[in-house]
């Protein structure tokens, strides 16, 4: 049984009706939903699995639905359709309000993107880590709490003598460590890392990445690693999922996907990574099509795709397996 | 014609703070030739942006230039009056800032903002202003410029805002373009677009470009030469190929191994031990000596020395000769 199984989840945000005329012109006449309100399709049927002790990378541009997916998985937002199974239990049925009070909360933890913004500015490092211990594990005993926090600080190599400091007195790397310590405090089975290193210098990024690799080995966690840096994802993950506008366009083994990308979008992503020895690069032109009530029969990438033909305008490609465990959603890729 | 476009000599800048004086830059010297693309690479706090601000004379008031010269086509920019600098900024040297959304005026349409800069520097009649602005938007491949002209920064995506910034920066055909981390906060695909745009425009207009970045691989891909900075010192200057094939300063070596690359595993990346020195309290001859594994007495006691290994490759390390032969 996989640790986490996501089945065909949809998330739509309803939008205000005031710009009706503009929205209509954007979305065309193909509007299918019955309400008058246009809606933004953040997730359009995403399915994947995360096995026990597996590290999965999630990549895509900003606005492709990565963060919505993260929110949906850790039940910070409701979804419109689909199911989320954690250890075989459907957690999508539990409302976000109640989820925090269930025992599932300790199973899924998140390290948020901006390590400074996601720490309470009035909490010391100690209090930041103590918070989940008090509220989720209900540890009240002072010495027990202190021991646990010292242990966690050591685990993420955060100097104990800095535990009384406030976030603004800490460096970027130290704040990242506090965020990680806070997330692993309740010993989760699944750790979601939302761009944990995007704001850090390369040298500190290297330290944090090594720390993450070490922690996964020690604590037997599964990772969902959200990032736009494919180099980092390839290093850390067993499996990579590439998203484009709320849909999974390619998924497969990290090495296969990186060295032999099949979808034109993945190919463009990989060739966009700056490097000293890169020759033929794919530069994506055109603009992203609107995510507001998109036409269900058009491939969402077709506006920017170098290969796009008529078929892409009539039929949305579905994920199909081209080799073992390698799925691609494109008309141009044959098994 | 052998005078370099920009020649910085022995530039030192001190910031006066309540806690004391911080020597942010110490004896910085480098040059940029006409049409050349040069990158300044370093961690945050290494003095990259301060260098850029000093060139444009837009340093914070607390920052004081102790000594040094900034020669721009044979003239010392530091001797110019503030009034005269207005003619230089935007016309001769222009800058693309890190966060385009913050750098653009939020309550003025982007077209008007481009007009402002053209009006300031060019002999353009009011009638022609609009055409010039549209043309500027066109040069940076913005689709339907007539529509975009009336839009405000918040209506545009990050990549689009950066294109507008570039349009403004190159609208008066400057001879030097300073790009201060032009792609932070943008997606990799947009980043590639923006960098290609900067590159094609600088060759088209024969501009020199100074690219400030913390991403060594980006510098390597787009630049002819790389300047590596660490804590307000230049530690190595070299052509890109040479720097990658034969890095001489221990900091450069560490920086290369710390950057995740196309091949290699997590085990291959190495981190740089320690932190940047606190310049307020520590005065070090070699500011990397605290973090360097090869440090010896020579490094601690003697003044920093630049060794020229080849005409295009110089390094600030006592062990440079040793490393070069090894």
Interface residues (C-beta under 8 A of the other chain):
Chain A: X61 X62 X171 X201 X202 X203 X204 X205 X206 X207 X209 X210 X213 X228 X229 X230 X231 X232 X235 X236 X268 X269 X271 X272 X273 X274 X275 X276 X278 X281 X283 X284 X287
Chain B: X43 X44 X143 X158 X187 X188 X189 X190 X191 X192 X193 X195 X196 X214 X215 X216 X217 X218 X220 X221 X222 X240 X244 X254 X255 X258 X259 X260 X261 X262 X264 X265 X266 X269 X270 X271 X272 X275
